[in-house]
Amino acid sequence: MLQLSPVNQRRWQRFKANRRGYWSLWLFLAVFVTSLAGDLIANDKPLLLVSQGHWHFPAFKTYSEVELGGQLPFEPDYRSAYVRQLVEQQGGWMLFAPIQFGATTVNYDVRTQVPSPPSRDNWLGTDDQARDVAARVIFGVRLSLLFALALASVSSLIGVCAGALQGYYGGMVDLFGQRLIEVWAGLPVLYLLIILSGLIQPGFGWLLGIMAAFAWLTLVDVVRAEVLRGRNLEYVKAARAMGLSSLEVMVRHVLPNALTATLAFLPFIVTGAIGTLSALDFLGFGMPAGSPSLGELISQGKNNLQAPWLGLTAFCVLAVLLSLLVFIGEACRDAFDPRA
């Protein structure tokens, strides 16, 4: 069992004392785990198919119709009446996910004009391309969270290293670094992303790299201030006197204290990343067309005012997700407050 130091135990107790942030953390973890298991919740392929005494897992492996007793050497449409009848004739059965649609599955059985309202088959209705909104929300949340967490990790690594170098060495390193940050922070990030999207096909890795080039600026000032304060403490001077190198002093003695102040900023970095990605997708400069996206759902709600369930669904999901992250960030800020 993980044993926390007395200081971290007090921080955890202060975090738990903030009930709103504490329960928001558990709700956020539940949402994140649910989104990661999206293929088990929303899928147009059976999770389990039993035919001719053999077990198949179409949701995780591709099978041809011939392997299921049919005639065509292609993967079948498992939701079609023909495949259902074929499996039943061989004494088999299929187990589908609760939502029998994937993120890009088109529901050709919709009897009304699309976007269609919520129904028994489509719990949150369909969008203007007859795709299930509930399935796209699940995969859109997963995409947004994975992107935001990856961005927070990369930008934190860059920001902590840059702030530590500036704060520890000071002098010309600090002066040059501050001038570079002032120039870099003055660049219009959103406009640059829009311009570059006209030259390069946008994608997950491309957007992550461009946004990470600017997101690291958030943590530099915090880490720099902590390192500036801690580099002249007695135990740091003693470590230098013992012959430790500058890298060893920073890693062992200076950065551990500086990192605690940065942890409170991580939920806010994740919040900003989700908001930026949604804004880019809303404007059409984000993920490739067809990708499940909350921003694209907002755009559909704007273009289809006669279908209010699209805009309301996107608003509620983003509002709940960002609120949870803000509450977690507030609890982290209270837990790591040095005055507490």
Helices and strands as residue ranges (DSSP letters): H 6-17, H 19-36, H 38-41, E 48-51, E 54-56, G 66-68, H 81-89, E 93-95, H 133-169, H 171-185, H 189-197, H 204-215, H 217-230, H 234-241, H 246-249, I 250-254, H 255-263, H 266-283, H 294-303, H 308-335
